[in-house]
Amino acid sequence: MDCPEGFRVFVDANLTGLGASLASKDPRFIHVGHPDWPLPPDALDEEWLDYVGRCGWCILIRDKRIRYRPREKAMLKRHRMTAVVVATSQNLDLGKQEDLIKQHWDVLKETFEQARPGLYHLTQSGIRQMEAF
């Protein structure tokens, strides 16, 4: 599979509403269901992580347990990916997810644009690196 042109940030399926909202405002965002997304909605995590990693994209996910899953973590490390986990103590609705992104947009954008390999947590208090790759 070829990668669509340009720098992208993939928003995981468990944040599809947020991904669609971000993609409508910024063409660098891509999500499951996006016209440029080639994989099926039920693709295994290792499959989409490999594709996104080969494309050199960053990811925005909600699954903070990814760091404990050996195959998924290995994929993040192999491709030296930049992964930002929306890590809040409560499940945020779409409006609150968007507010969180807006609140920390400058640092989030810098993290993605500089493609600093590692796993980051985005919370109400900001972004912090949990692990470097």
VEXLOFI-864240 format. One record per atom (N, C-alpha, C): residue in one letter; x, y, z. Coordinates in steps of 0.05 Angstrom, whole numbers, plus 5000, padded with zeros to 4 digits. Each point is the difference from the previous one (the first is absolute). Example, Ala and Ser with C-alpha at 12.3 -4.5 7.8 and 13.67 -1.06 7.14 Angstrom:
BEGIN
A526448865156A498250245000A501850245000S499350214986S501650245001S498550225014
end
This chain:
BEGIN
M501749765000M498350245000M501750255000D499450184982D501450265000D498950185021C501750185008C499250205020C499150254986P497850125009P499250264989P502250205004E500150204983E502150205001E499750175025G502350105010G500050205021G500149885028F500750175018F500149935028F497249965011R499649795015R497449945011R500149925029V497850035014V499649905027V497549824998F500449745007F497849815000F498650015027V497350034999V498450005025V498749725001D500549865021D499149725003D496949985000A499149764994A497149954997A498450065026N501249985023N498550065024N499850305006L501050164981L499750295000L499050104973T498449844987T499150064972T498650274998G498250065019G498750264999G501950235001L502049985018L502150205002L501650014974G500749764989G501549994975G498650144978A497449954997A498450134979A499950305004S499750095025S500050285006S502650134993L502249885008L502750114995L500650014970A499349784986A500549984971A498450214985S497650085010S498450204986S501350285002K501850035020K501350265004K502950014990D501249764999D502949984994D500549754983P500950044975P500349764982P502249815009R501550075019R502149825010R499049775016F497550025010F498849795016F498549804983I500349755007I498749784986I498949815021H497849864993H498749825020H498749784985V499149805015V498549784988V497550124987G499549934975G497750114986G500750244982H502450115004H501050224983H500449894972P499550174979P500349904973P502849904993D502150105014D502749914994D500849765017W498349915018W500749775018W499549744986P502149844995P499649764983P499249745015L500250005027L499549755014L497149985009P499049765005P497349975009P499750105029P497650075008P499650105027P500849805022D499949744994D500649805020D502949904998A501750154987A502849914998A501249975028L501749795002L501349955026L501950235006D500450055026D501850215009D502849984987E501149765000E502649974988E500150074970E497849954987E499850054971E500050314995W498250145014W499950294994W502550145011L501049905023L502550125011L502349974980D500249774987D502149954980D499650194976Y497650024991Y499550184977Y500750295007V498950105022V500550275009V503050055004G501349805012G502950035005G501650014974R499349824980R501450014975R499650264985C497750135005C499450264987C501550225015G501049955024G501450205015G498250205014W497549915005W498050185013W500249985030C498850205013C499649995029C497249905006I499549935025I497349905007I498950145024L497450025001L498550105022L498049785008I500349895024I498449775009I498950055028R498249835008R498850015026R501049775018D501149804988D500749755015D502750035014K499950085026K502450045015K501449745007R498649784997R501349745006R501749904977I500250144978I501749924978I502949955008R500950145020R502849985008R500549735014Y497949855007Y500349745014Y499549774981R499450054975R499449784981R502549964983P501449785003P502649964987P500050044970R498149894985R500050034971R499550284991E498250145014E499450284992E502350185007K501149965024K502350165009K502449964981A500449754992A502249944982A499750144973M497550034991M499450144975M500750305003L499250115023L500650285005L503050055000K501549825013K502950025001K501349964973R499149794986R501349944974R499850234981H497750145000H499750224981H500750275013R500950005025R500750245014R497850214998M497649915008M497650174997M499750205022T498550204994T499150205020T497149945005A499449915025A497349935007A499050165024V497850144996V498950165022V497449875009V499949935025V497649875012V498350215014V497550024992V498150175014V499449865026A501450085022A499949845025A498750175022T497549985001T498650145022T498749795018S499350085024S498949815019S497149934994Q498750164983Q497249954993Q499849984970N497949874990N499549994972N498850274991L501350144983L499250264991L498249974976D497950174998D498350004976D501550164979L499050004976L501450134978L500650295005G498150155011G500550285006G502350045019K500249835020K502150035020K502749914989Q499949804982Q502549914986Q501050234983E498250134986E500850234983E501150235017D498850055023D500950215018D502849935010L500549755007L502749925009L502150044979I499349934975I501950044978I500550304996K497950165000K500450294996K501750125022Q499549915025Q501450115023Q503049954998H500849784988H502949934999H501049984971W498650144981W500549974972W502950074993D501150225011D502750094992D502149785007V499949895024V501949795007V499549754985L497549934996L499349764985L501050024971K499550224988K500850054972K503149984998E501450125019E502949995000E501049715004T498749855017T500849725005T499749844974F497850044986F499549864975F501950094978E500350264997E501650114978E503049935003Q500949995024Q502849935005Q500449695001A497849865000A500049705000A502049895019R499750085025R501749905021R499249725008P501549794993P499249735005P499649955030G497749895006G499449945028G497049985004L499349935025L497349985008L499450245020Y498050154993Y499350245015Y497149975011H499550135023H497350015011H499150294998L497650044990L498750265000L497849995021T500250185019T498050025022T499250295002Q498350065019Q499150275004Q502450185007S502149895013S502250165008S502250034978G499749864977G501950044978G500949734989I502250024986I501249764987I502649945014R500349745006R502649925012R500849734987Q502649984996Q501149764988Q500149785022M498949774993M500049775018M502449814994E500749994974E502049814992E501250104973A502649994998A501350064974A500749754985F500050014974F500749774983F502650064985
end
